[in-house]
Amino acid sequence: MTQNRYALDLTDIPVLEARSVLEELLSDERFHITERGKAILRYIAEHHFSGKPEAIKGYSIAIDVLGRPTSFDPSTDPIVRIELSRLRSVLVQYYQAFGREKRIEIGLPKGHYILTFNRCRNRTVTRSGGDNGFYPGETESGYSAHKKWFIFIVSIIIPLVSIFSISLFSHGGIDTEKPVVVIDFKNDDSVSNHESETVRDTIVNAVNNFNTLILKINNGVAHNPNESIPAFLIRMKYRTEGDTHYLSWRIKDSSKNEIIGSGVEQVSAADLTHNQIEQYLASELSYKIAASNGIINTRLVNENNLAVFGNSCVVKAEINLANGLPLSEDEHCLERTLKIRPTDSDAMAALARVLISNTGDIPDIEKSERSLRLAHKAAILAPASDRVLFSLMQTHLSAGHIDLALRKGERGIALNPNNRELKSAVALAYFTNGNWGQAHQLLADDERRFKTLPVTGQLVLLLDALRRGNRQEAKLRADGLPVHANRIVGFHLATLTRTMPPSAKTELQKQVRVTPEVFETMATNLAQQKCPC
């Protein structure tokens, strides 16, 4: 029988070595994949190692790994395609960011349920004792010599690293990482295990889509005091009473043994499918937990009183961007982060947004071009990140590339439909392009469900009320804008003026002229902005 061209070449990479590489990948905290994704990866790998890759089908993954019933129909349930696409994207992102330090890359070819193991022959990899049997031709005496050199080098490097770390602390501040979050999910007797698992997996995926946390599913595990990365334990309990589904939750800061947030989400099952119930609960909770201005990230930013760089810079910049607060310190912090971490895609994306926001109402060509370069470089490193697509959308919108900005924003929403700041920014892009109905529709459901919207979303609905000639609604929405929002409102109005098509701008200006009192309520400094008044 002809061997599949993607099958493992055991003469090149022995099974033991391939297994070791797989376990190394799965244990790496930088490999941001859900437990479901890990299970699929292990399942496909085991079929490879057993020499039966052709036995893997989408149906078998759905049944054996995802717990779907034997009646599973891939034409109506795309779960396998979704999970494989997500796993493939995460693998690409991981090796783009950290591939230089790997001796072997694991791939998942598109359209196949088969793994590839490719040796990176041009990369230098330190071989430890555990790797000895994996390199044919390496003698025991050769290994001993390598080991001696390794010990000698380490004895020199460790003091140097310590000195460098002290210097870095004194000159650049404290490096901050994404917080580790452990989820402990339980259900009561009113819920079947299958239903509970699907609710849990939907919530975990929704939280993971924000790309702001490192998730672990490990019931009851508390924070290890020897770890420097902050850890949070989230306990969730799912139950049903009649037609109502409840999800109670509590977030504990394990390092300080403090409860920092709790609540109960509930939804009535009337006229809703089980999938809609899952999505509603996941949407409600994931935003509260994992958004940049969510409970966990807000706490970390507020507690970092010392000079920092890294993740805290990114999160703080995103919070200030959403609220229209000053960004000069954020720009400096992100610049410092990229000097230390030149491949940090999150920092690149945040800095690109900060740069265009800091230009004010007068376009700065140099900053605009740099922001586009940063956003595109971030996209190469993390093509499936909603944060990166958010940055691409805003940089293209600022440059007047409205159609391209819309495509990037729509892709970002598809990856993370619960990112409300991104939704609001996409609605603004629709509005800028004269797509009034799409802008309003994108925000109306979120406003009905969540009562309040990000400042950008509030501005879009205000302008839409003006366009429709509803002066009373426009006045109420202007009165409801936060006091600190004048900066972000002015920035968006300036962007609108520069980029709106003439026909759309004319229609909006016609309505704005008859309602000047609305803009009087925003803030006095709006008069200095190029707004369509």
C-alpha positions in Angstrom: 0.0 0.0 0.0 1.3 3.5 -0.9 2.3 5.4 2.2 0.4 8.7 2.7 2.8 11.6 1.9 2.0 13.2 5.3 2.8 10.0 7.3 5.5 10.0 9.8 8.9 9.0 8.4 10.1 6.8 11.1 13.6 6.4 9.5 14.0 10.2 10.0 12.4 10.9 13.3 12.0 7.9 15.7 8.6 7.5 17.4 10.2 8.1 20.9 11.7 11.4 19.8 8.4 12.4 18.2 6.5 11.6 21.4 9.0 13.6 23.4 8.5 16.6 21.1 4.7 16.3 21.4 4.8 16.2 25.2 7.2 19.2 25.3 4.7 21.1 23.2 1.7 20.2 25.3 3.5 21.1 28.5 4.7 24.5 27.2 2.5 27.3 28.8 3.1 29.4 25.8 1.2 26.9 23.7 -2.2 28.5 24.2 -4.7 25.8 23.3 -7.8 24.5 25.2 -8.0 21.1 26.8 -10.3 20.0 24.0 -7.6 21.1 21.4 -4.9 19.1 23.4 -7.2 16.0 23.4 -7.6 16.2 19.6 -3.8 16.7 19.1 -3.1 13.6 21.3 -5.7 11.6 19.4 -4.3 12.3 16.0 -0.8 11.8 17.2 -1.6 8.3 18.7 -2.9 7.2 15.4 0.3 8.3 13.7 2.5 6.6 16.3 0.5 3.4 15.9 1.0 3.6 12.1 -2.7 4.0 11.3 -3.2 7.7 10.3 -5.8 6.7 7.7 -8.1 5.5 10.4 -8.8 9.1 11.5 -12.0 10.7 10.3 -13.9 13.8 11.3 -16.6 11.5 12.5 -14.3 9.5 14.8 -12.9 12.8 16.3 -16.4 14.0 17.0 -17.4 10.7 18.7 -14.1 9.7 20.4 -12.8 13.1 21.5 -15.6 15.6 21.5 -18.3 13.3 23.0 -20.8 13.7 20.2 -23.5 11.0 19.9 -23.3 8.4 17.2 -25.9 10.3 15.2 -23.4 13.1 14.7 -23.8 14.7 11.3 -20.8 16.9 10.1 -23.1 18.7 7.6 -25.1 20.3 10.4 -22.5 20.4 13.2 -19.2 22.0 12.2 -17.5 21.5 15.5 -14.7 19.3 14.1 -13.8 21.8 11.4 -13.9 24.6 13.9 -11.7 22.9 16.4 -9.2 21.7 13.7 -9.0 25.2 12.3 -8.3 26.7 15.7 -5.7 24.0 16.5 -4.0 24.6 13.1 -3.9 28.4 13.8 -2.4 28.0 17.3 0.3 25.7 16.0 1.3 28.2 13.3 1.3 31.1 15.8 3.4 29.1 18.3 6.1 28.1 15.8 6.2 31.5 14.3 6.9 33.0 17.7 9.1 30.3 19.3 10.2 28.0 16.4 13.8 29.3 16.5 14.4 27.4 19.7 12.8 24.1 18.5 14.6 21.1 17.0 11.4 19.8 15.5 8.2 21.4 14.3 4.8 19.7 14.5 2.4 20.6 11.7 -1.3 19.9 10.9 -1.7 20.1 7.1 -5.0 21.7 6.0 -7.6 19.2 4.8 -5.9 16.3 6.6 -6.2 14.7 10.0 -2.5 13.9 10.0 0.5 15.4 11.8 3.8 16.2 10.3 7.1 16.2 12.3 9.7 18.3 10.5 13.3 18.4 11.8 14.7 22.0 11.8 18.2 21.2 10.6 19.6 24.7 10.6 18.8 25.3 14.3 21.1 24.8 17.2 19.5 22.8 20.0 21.0 21.9 23.3 20.8 18.2 23.8 20.2 17.0 27.3 20.7 13.5 28.6 17.1 12.7 27.9 17.7 13.2 24.2 20.7 10.8 24.0 18.9 7.9 22.3 17.3 10.1 19.7 20.4 11.0 17.8 21.9 8.0 15.9 25.6 7.9 15.8 26.2 9.9 19.1 28.3 7.8 21.3 28.2 7.6 25.1 31.6 9.2 25.4 30.5 12.0 23.0 27.5 12.6 25.1 29.6 12.7 28.3 31.8 15.3 26.7 28.8 17.3 25.7 27.4 17.1 29.2 30.6 18.4 30.7 30.6 21.4 28.3 26.9 21.9 29.1 27.6 22.1 32.8 30.6 24.4 32.3 28.6 26.8 30.1 25.6 26.8 32.5 27.9 27.6 35.4 29.0 30.7 33.5 25.6 31.7 32.0 23.6 31.6 35.2 25.5 34.4 37.0 25.5 36.5 33.8 21.7 36.1 33.5 21.3 37.1 37.2 23.4 40.3 36.5 21.4 41.0 33.4 18.2 40.6 35.3 19.3 43.0 38.0 20.3 45.5 35.4 17.0 45.0 33.6 15.0 45.6 36.7 16.9 48.8 37.5 16.7 50.2 34.0 13.5 48.8 32.5 11.2 47.7 35.3 9.5 44.5 36.1 8.6 42.1 33.3 4.9 41.0 33.5 3.3 38.0 31.9 -0.3 37.0 31.1 -2.0 35.7 34.3 -2.5 32.0 34.7 -6.2 31.1 35.3 -7.3 27.7 36.7 -11.0 26.9 36.0 -12.8 24.5 38.3 -16.2 23.7 36.7 -18.9 21.6 38.5 -22.5 20.8 37.9 -25.3 19.7 40.3 -27.5 16.6 39.9 -30.0 18.5 37.7 -27.6 18.5 34.8 -26.2 15.6 32.7 -22.5 15.2 32.3 -22.7 15.7 28.6 -24.6 19.0 28.9 -22.3 20.2 31.6 -19.2 19.4 29.5 -20.5 21.3 26.5 -21.3 24.3 28.6 -17.9 24.2 30.2 -16.1 23.8 26.8 -18.1 26.7 25.3 -17.1 29.0 28.2 -13.5 27.9 28.1 -13.3 28.6 24.3 -15.0 32.0 24.8 -12.5 33.0 27.5 -9.5 31.7 25.5 -10.6 33.7 22.5 -9.7 37.0 24.2 -6.0 35.9 24.2 -5.4 37.8 27.5 -5.0 34.8 29.9 -3.2 31.5 30.2 -5.9 28.9 30.8 -5.6 25.6 32.7 -8.4 23.1 33.5 -7.2 21.4 36.6 -9.8 21.1 39.3 -8.9 22.4 42.7 -5.3 23.4 42.0 -4.2 26.4 43.9 -1.4 28.8 43.1 2.1 27.6 43.5 3.8 30.3 45.7 7.1 29.6 43.9 5.7 30.7 40.6 6.0 34.4 39.7 3.1 34.5 37.3 -0.1 35.6 39.1 -2.7 32.7 39.3 -6.4 33.0 39.7 -8.8 30.2 40.6 -12.3 30.5 39.0 -14.9 28.2 40.5 -18.1 27.7 38.4 -21.2 25.8 39.1 -23.9 25.0 36.5 -27.5 24.1 37.4 -31.0 24.2 36.1 -34.3 24.8 37.7 -37.2 24.3 35.4 -36.6 26.3 32.2 -33.9 28.5 33.8 -30.2 27.8 33.6 -27.9 29.2 36.2 -24.1 29.6 36.2 -22.7 30.8 39.5 -19.0 31.9 39.5 -16.3 33.2 41.9 -12.8 34.5 41.1 -10.1 34.0 43.7 -6.7 35.7 43.7 -4.7 32.7 44.8 -1.5 34.6 45.6 -3.4 36.8 48.1 -6.2 34.4 49.0 -8.8 37.0 48.2 -12.1 36.8 46.4 -12.1 39.5 43.7 -15.4 38.9 41.9 -18.5 36.7 42.0 -21.9 36.6 40.4 -24.6 34.5 38.9 -25.5 34.4 35.2 -29.0 33.1 34.3 -30.9 32.5 31.1 -34.4 31.2 30.4 -34.6 28.3 28.0 -37.9 29.4 26.5 -37.6 29.5 22.7 -33.8 28.9 22.9 -31.8 26.0 21.7 -29.1 24.4 24.0 -26.4 25.9 21.8 -27.9 29.4 22.2 -28.0 29.0 26.0 -24.4 28.0 26.0 -23.4 30.9 23.9 -25.3 33.4 26.0 -23.7 32.2 29.3 -20.3 32.1 27.6 -20.7 35.6 26.2 -21.8 37.1 29.6 -19.0 35.5 31.6 -16.1 35.6 29.2 -16.2 39.3 28.9 -16.3 39.8 32.6 -13.4 37.5 33.2 -11.1 37.9 30.2 -11.6 41.3 28.5 -8.8 43.8 28.9 -11.1 45.8 31.2 -12.4 42.6 32.9 -12.1 41.7 36.5 -8.7 39.9 36.4 -6.8 42.3 34.1 -8.1 45.4 35.8 -6.9 44.1 39.1 -3.4 43.4 37.8 -3.1 46.8 36.2 -4.3 48.6 39.3 -1.9 46.7 41.5 1.2 47.4 39.3 2.4 50.6 41.0 6.1 49.9 40.1 7.7 50.4 36.7 6.7 47.5 34.5 6.7 46.3 30.9 5.3 43.4 29.1 1.7 42.2 29.5 0.6 44.9 31.9 1.6 47.6 29.4 -0.5 46.0 26.7 -3.6 45.6 29.0 -3.3 49.1 30.4 -3.0 50.6 26.9 -6.1 48.7 25.7 -8.1 49.9 28.8 -7.0 53.5 28.2 -7.8 53.3 24.5 -11.3 52.0 25.2 -11.9 54.8 27.7 -10.3 57.7 25.8 -7.7 58.4 28.5 -4.2 59.9 27.9 -1.7 57.4 26.2 1.7 59.0 26.4 2.9 56.8 29.3 1.4 53.7 27.5 3.4 54.6 24.3 6.6 54.8 26.3 5.9 51.5 28.1 5.1 49.6 24.9 8.2 50.9 23.2 10.2 49.6 26.1 8.4 46.3 26.0 9.3 45.8 22.3 13.0 46.6 22.9 13.0 43.7 25.4 10.5 41.5 23.5 10.9 42.3 19.8 8.4 39.5 18.8 5.6 40.4 21.2 2.6 40.6 18.8 0.2 41.9 21.5 2.6 44.8 22.3 3.0 45.6 18.5 -0.8 45.6 18.1 -1.4 47.8 21.1 1.4 50.3 20.1 0.0 50.6 16.6 -3.4 51.6 18.0 -1.7 54.0 20.5 0.3 55.7 17.8 -2.6 56.5 15.6 -4.7 57.7 18.6 -1.9 60.0 19.7 -1.8 61.8 16.3 -4.9 63.8 17.3 -6.9 65.5 14.6 -3.9 66.3 12.4 -2.7 63.2 10.5 0.9 62.3 11.2 2.1 60.4 8.1 5.2 59.0 9.8 3.3 57.6 12.8 0.5 56.3 10.5 3.0 54.4 8.4 4.8 53.0 11.4 1.5 51.9 13.0 0.6 50.0 9.8 4.0 48.3 9.8 3.6 47.3 13.4 0.1 45.9 12.8 1.2 43.9 9.8 4.2 42.5 11.6 2.0 41.5 14.5 -0.4 39.8 11.9 2.5 37.7 10.7 3.3 36.5 14.2 -0.3 36.0 15.3 -2.7 35.9 12.3 -5.6 34.5 14.3 -5.5 37.0 17.2 -8.5 39.3 17.6 -6.2 41.9 19.2 -4.0 42.0 16.1 -7.0 42.2 13.8 -8.4 45.0 15.9 -5.1 46.9 15.4 -5.1 46.2 11.6 -8.7 47.4 11.4 -8.0 50.7 13.2 -4.7 51.5 11.4 -6.3 50.9 8.0 -9.4 52.9 9.0 -7.2 55.8 10.1 -5.4 55.6 6.7 -8.7 55.8 4.9 -8.7 52.1 3.7 -12.3 51.6 4.8 -13.1 48.4 2.9 -9.9 46.7 4.0 -10.5 47.9 7.6 -14.0 46.3 7.5 -12.6 43.0 6.3 -10.1 42.9 9.1 -12.7 43.9 11.7 -15.2 41.3 10.5 -12.5 38.6 10.7 -11.7 39.7 14.3 -15.4 39.4 15.3 -15.6 36.0 13.8 -12.6 34.9 15.9 -14.0 36.6 19.1 -17.7 37.6 18.9 -17.6 38.6 22.6 -15.0 41.4 22.2 -17.4 44.4 22.6 -14.7 47.1 22.0 -13.9 45.4 18.7 -17.6 45.2 17.8 -18.0 48.9 18.5 -15.0 49.8 16.4 -16.3 47.7 13.5 -19.7 49.5 13.8 -17.9 52.8 13.5 -16.2 51.5 10.3 -19.6 50.6 9.0 -20.9 54.0 9.9 -17.9 55.7 8.3 -18.7 53.8 5.1 -22.4 54.8 5.1 -23.6 51.4 6.1 -26.0 52.8 8.7 -28.2 49.7 9.1 -25.2 47.3 9.6 -23.7 49.7 12.2 -26.9 49.9 14.2 -27.7 46.2 13.9 -24.2 45.2 15.2 -24.7 47.2 18.4 -28.4 47.0 19.1 -28.4 43.4 20.4 -25.4 44.1 22.7 -27.0 47.3 24.1 -30.2 45.4 24.8 -28.4 42.5 26.6 -25.7 44.4 28.4 -27.4 47.8 28.9 -24.1 49.8 28.4 -21.7 49.9 25.4 -18.1 51.0 25.0 -17.7 54.7 24.4 -17.1 54.1 20.6 -20.4 52.1 20.4 -22.3 54.9 22.3 -20.9 57.4 19.8 -22.0 55.4 16.8 -25.6 55.1 18.1 -25.5 58.9 19.0 -24.5 59.8 15.4 -27.0 57.3 14.0 -29.8 59.0 16.0 -28.6 62.4 14.6 -28.7 60.9 11.1 -32.3 59.8 11.6 -33.2 63.2 12.9 -34.2 61.8 16.4 -33.0 64.8 18.4 -34.4 63.6 21.7 -32.5 60.2 21.5 -29.3 62.0 20.4 -29.5 64.4 23.3 -30.0 61.5 25.8 -27.1 59.6 24.3 -24.8 62.6 24.5 -25.8 63.2 28.1 -24.9 59.6 28.8 -21.4 59.7 27.5 -18.8 59.4 30.3 -17.1 62.7 31.3 -13.7 61.4 30.4 -14.8 60.3 26.9 -14.2 63.6 25.1 -10.8 62.6 23.9 -11.9 59.4 22.2 -15.0 61.0 20.8 -12.9 63.8 19.3 -10.5 61.2 17.8 -13.3 59.3 16.1 -15.0 62.4 14.8 -11.7 63.5 13.3 -11.4 60.1 11.7 -14.9 60.3 10.4 -14.3 63.6 8.7 -11.1 62.4 7.0 -12.4 59.1 5.7 -16.2 59.3 5.2 -17.4 59.1 1.5 -18.8 62.5 0.4 -22.4 61.2 0.1 -22.4 59.8 3.6 -20.8 62.9 5.1 -23.2 65.2 3.5 -26.2 63.3 4.9 -24.8 63.3 8.4 -23.8 66.9 8.3 -27.3 67.9 7.2 -28.8 66.3 10.3 -26.0 67.6 12.7 -26.6 71.2 11.6 -30.1 71.2 13.0 -29.1 69.7 16.3 -26.1 71.7 17.5 -27.1 71.4 21.1 -26.2 67.7 21.1 -22.5 68.5 20.6 -22.6 71.2 23.2 -23.1 68.5 25.9 -20.1 66.4 24.9 -17.1 68.6 26.1 -15.7 72.0 25.4 -12.6 70.7 23.7 -14.6 69.0 21.0 -14.9 72.5 19.4 -11.2 72.1 18.5 -11.7 68.8 16.8 -12.6 68.4 13.1 -16.0 67.1 13.8 -18.9 67.1 11.1 -20.7 70.0 12.7 
